[in-house]
Amino acid sequence: MTAQIWVLGGTGRSGRTIAAQLARLGLTAVLVGRDANRLHAAAQQTGSETLLAPSLAAAAAEIRQQCPAVVINTVGPFTTTAPEVIDACRAVGSHYIDLANDVEALSAAYEMHHAATQAGHTLVTGAGFGVTATESVVMKLCEGASARSLLGAHRRDLAGWRDPRGLAAPGRRPGVHRSSGRRDRPATAGR
């Protein structure tokens, strides 16, 4: 296994940003992509090496052949790309990171997690901005709040929730308040 860090989709905005951050940390990325001219330009900006792979299958074959230490996948859609790249990484023991942020892709990667850990390598999915940004906002909003107050706020939100289709919040019968038995009033604008 080589000590290389590969960035699939290295010519895209995320790939270039990751390569630049690795360079700031004193690490050299190997940018993997389909277009030799774009790879060369991105490598000059980030001080990276390059690997031309005209397809995802070609990139997976190169992973199996060259055995990089880490593969960072920035190529979507992750429901399509992640399984193939994860399989290649698992075959040679490379660690895997991707930027997935949709439930289907995250679930598919989680299903492969056990096999990855059994093989002794790491599989990290959802490391992208979409997941990270949402988590950061939630953490900031919850800063200084106790677990009890957060749980209470959650209960209050559910108690007042009205689905425009007439469905009930979890644990409620449609249209009836739990505490008083009163019928719900129709939701009004501005509420």
C-alpha positions in Angstrom: 0.0 0.0 0.0 1.2 3.5 -0.9 0.9 6.4 1.5 -1.0 8.4 -1.2 -4.2 10.3 -0.7 -6.3 10.1 -3.8 -9.1 12.6 -4.6 -11.6 11.3 -7.1 -13.1 14.2 -9.0 -10.0 16.2 -8.3 -10.8 18.8 -10.9 -14.1 19.8 -9.4 -14.6 22.5 -6.8 -14.7 20.1 -3.8 -11.8 18.1 -5.1 -9.6 21.2 -5.6 -10.6 22.6 -2.2 -9.7 19.3 -0.5 -6.4 19.1 -2.3 -5.6 22.7 -1.3 -6.3 21.9 2.3 -4.2 18.8 2.2 -1.3 20.9 0.8 -1.7 23.4 3.6 -1.3 20.5 6.0 1.9 19.4 4.1 0.3 16.5 2.4 0.3 15.9 -1.4 -3.0 14.7 -3.0 -3.2 12.7 -6.2 -6.0 14.2 -8.2 -7.9 11.6 -10.2 -10.1 12.7 -13.1 -11.1 12.2 -16.7 -9.7 15.3 -18.4 -5.9 15.6 -18.6 -6.0 19.4 -19.2 -8.2 20.1 -16.2 -6.2 17.7 -14.1 -3.0 19.6 -15.0 -4.5 23.0 -14.2 -5.9 21.8 -10.9 -2.6 20.2 -9.9 -0.7 23.4 -10.6 -3.0 25.3 -8.3 -2.8 22.8 -5.5 0.7 21.3 -5.9 -0.9 17.9 -6.4 0.0 14.9 -8.5 -2.4 13.6 -11.1 -3.9 10.3 -12.4 -5.9 10.2 -15.5 -8.9 7.8 -15.3 -11.4 8.1 -18.1 -14.2 6.3 -16.2 -15.2 5.3 -12.7 -14.3 1.7 -13.6 -10.8 2.8 -14.7 -10.4 4.7 -11.4 -11.5 1.6 -9.4 -9.1 -0.6 -11.4 -6.3 1.9 -10.6 -7.2 1.8 -6.9 -6.9 -2.0 -6.9 -3.6 -1.8 -8.8 -1.9 1.1 -6.9 -3.4 0.6 -3.4 -3.5 4.2 -2.1 -3.8 4.7 1.6 -6.9 6.9 1.4 -9.4 7.5 -1.3 -11.7 10.6 -1.1 -14.6 10.3 -3.4 -16.1 13.7 -4.5 -17.9 12.2 -7.6 -21.6 11.9 -7.5 -24.2 10.6 -7.7 -22.9 8.7 -4.7 -25.6 6.0 -5.0 -23.8 5.0 -8.2 -20.1 5.8 -7.5 -19.7 4.9 -3.8 -20.4 1.1 -4.1 -17.8 0.6 -6.9 -15.2 2.7 -5.2 -15.8 1.2 -1.8 -15.5 -2.3 -3.2 -12.1 -1.3 -4.8 -10.9 0.2 -1.5 -12.0 -2.8 0.5 -10.2 -5.2 -1.9 -6.9 -3.5 -1.2 -7.4 -2.1 2.3 -7.6 1.6 1.4 -9.5 3.9 3.7 -12.6 5.5 2.1 -14.2 9.0 2.5 -17.0 10.5 0.5 -19.1 13.7 0.4 -22.5 12.0 0.1 -25.5 13.8 1.6 -28.5 11.8 0.5 -30.2 9.1 2.5 -30.0 6.4 -0.1 -26.2 6.8 -0.6 -25.6 7.1 3.1 -27.6 3.9 3.8 -25.8 2.0 1.1 -22.4 2.9 2.5 -23.6 2.0 6.0 -24.5 -1.4 4.7 -20.9 -1.9 3.6 -19.4 -0.6 6.9 -19.2 -3.9 8.7 -17.2 -5.5 5.8 -14.9 -2.5 5.8 -14.2 -2.7 9.5 -13.7 -6.4 9.3 -11.1 -5.8 6.6 -9.4 -3.3 8.9 -10.1 -0.1 7.1 -12.3 3.0 7.6 -15.3 3.9 5.6 -16.6 7.5 6.2 -19.6 8.7 4.3 -21.4 12.0 4.5 -18.2 14.1 5.1 -19.5 16.7 2.7 -20.7 20.2 3.2 -24.4 19.3 3.2 -24.2 17.0 6.2 -21.5 19.1 7.9 -23.3 22.4 7.5 -26.6 21.0 8.8 -24.9 19.5 11.9 -23.0 22.8 12.5 -26.2 24.8 12.4 -27.9 22.4 14.8 -24.9 22.4 17.2 -24.8 26.3 17.2 -28.6 26.5 17.8 -28.3 24.0 20.7 -25.2 25.6 22.2 -25.7 26.1 26.0 -29.1 24.3 26.1 -29.6 21.4 28.4 -30.7 18.0 27.1 -33.9 18.4 29.1 -34.8 21.7 27.5 -34.0 20.3 24.0 -36.3 17.4 24.6 -39.0 19.7 25.9 -38.8 21.9 22.8 -39.0 18.8 20.6 -42.2 17.7 22.4 -43.7 21.1 22.2 -43.0 21.2 18.4 -44.7 17.8 17.9 -47.7 18.7 20.1 -48.5 21.7 17.8 -47.7 20.0 14.5 -50.4 19.9 11.9 -50.0 18.1 8.7 -51.9 19.8 5.9 -53.0 16.4 4.6 -54.7 15.8 7.9 -52.2 13.2 9.3 -51.3 13.3 12.9 -48.0 13.9 14.6 -46.4 10.8 16.0 -48.4 9.6 19.0 -51.5 11.8 18.2 -54.8 11.1 16.7 -55.6 13.5 13.9 -57.5 16.5 15.0 -57.6 15.8 18.7 -55.5 17.5 21.4 -54.0 14.9 23.8 -54.5 16.9 27.0 -57.9 18.5 26.5 -59.6 16.3 23.9 -60.5 19.5 22.0 -60.6 19.4 18.2 -57.8 21.1 16.3 -58.6 24.4 14.7 -57.6 24.7 11.1 -54.0 26.0 10.7 -53.9 29.7 9.9 -51.4 31.7 7.9 -48.6 33.1 10.0 -48.6 30.3 12.5 
